[in-house]
């Protein structure tokens, strides 16, 4: 057996085990051959010694007749021989290193090899030097090379072609070049799904984000990709991008109220998509037959958002953990990643992009290497991308004329007839709302538009239904009389001769005078019934201003008893205004209340405003004429009444 092992070893000694002398010259050849023979002998001893020892033990056990011990030694010897044969077969099958370069690479002495760290640093410097020396091409040229150019140099035509060829499940964007001059394409759904961008001041973060957003807009139509831009550096970076047809929301740190609405809107959109996925019975929006547009949320200066709105970061954490399957992607940009991004959010950000930084720890935290500290400060736009395969150097290719490129994208959208996407959130309620809405009809009763209501994210037109009774509560000078005047003017417009549809109610307007109350009736058109009988469903709409005295049980005015009867009649709708909630006596008779806050917490709570609402109502908001809260069905929603109404009740 020893001879067989020696023979097999001798056969393979010129292959994987033995050295290849073709790369050595002179006196190095005998030395290399001696080293090879020594290595073969040591390998032979290491592999055969255990087998020989076990064979001797088996011979001794057989001579002693200890058969139980023999059963234990045979498997051990079998395993050792199998290992020896396996190593010999592996060495015999390994091809010889024919070329001198491969031989030198495989068998060069350890002191002659370059250390991996030195090689990596040299390669990093070389890549950065090549990128810095290369003037590169602008984004428009890169888009042309990627197929987004028209046949006659019309960029918007090429953008249309790119949109027609786009896929909703991907979002590739050409944003830069690599050291080998190939384009850097980032597909956020595939490479992310979320990205973290870091870099010190002046490293080119804002230009990088702007280039990324422009490239995304040029590759995907507005009905397949939407952008939400949160700029917490004053709006200097994203002001231009707000014009894109893809943008459904753009806020800055100069308007924190609107920023809060944006974060609430993202949470609402996340929940809406969860319901869509559950209703469709799929696990990903990409599997839906008609999926919603991909939503990319881009945040510049994330650390400022974290400092100014710390109570709303859970919205972004939910987006990072659940957004992948819901078609929502997050791109967060910050100067300092350490201590600013929570571990739960960072765990879902697979794509790391680092431009120049000063702290090696920050570069290692994002890239696993300190290579980002080697970037020259005089070359903004240089950076490294890490997506799980090691840092890759790149250089941003910004647009030569961003304004012109945005115009080209807008032109492409108009050519395709793309409808503007619905905004994800809207500005807060304005102090003055001059607009008006159209009256709708429901079950033969009009719905009168009075203003815009705010649900915390979006503004909606509020229409007052003329069913049940409505009470307006608030001190003088806050807009109650204006609202009643607007309601009366709208109803009188509906009651003009020839109006369609014809109202089935009469109108009565009552206001306070110097000696009591004065009423005026406006009968509506009475169509002739086909059977000659009067319409029993015809009702009365009664509008009263300063009605607190008429609600007093001790009031002797004849209108007081008529008011009590009207409040008990089913076909009558009463809309009245009082200075305090205590004047209603029986507030359960009013299905809705419009409370105009006075700014004093005790009085506002007594008027029926929920306890959590006064804290959110600033003193300035409480002083805005026409600002009230609609209390209906257990909800308290802010409302801003239209400001076009006249100040008097009489038309």
FENFEN-V198501 format. One line per field, one symbol per residue. burial: # if it has 24 or more other C-alpha atoms within 12 Angstrom, else .. A space follows every 50 residues. Layout:
BEGIN
burial = ???
END
This chain:
BEGIN
burial = ....#..###.##########..........##..#...#..##..##.. ##.##..#..............#...#..##..#..##..#......... ......#................#..###.##...#########.####. ....#########..#.############...#######.########## ..###############################...############## ###..###############..##.##......###....########## ######..#..##.#######################..###..##.### #########..###############..#########...#########. .#..#########......##.########..#..#..#.....###### #########################..##################..... .###########.........####............############# #.......##..##.##...###########.##..#..##########. ..###.####..##..#...############...##########...## .
END
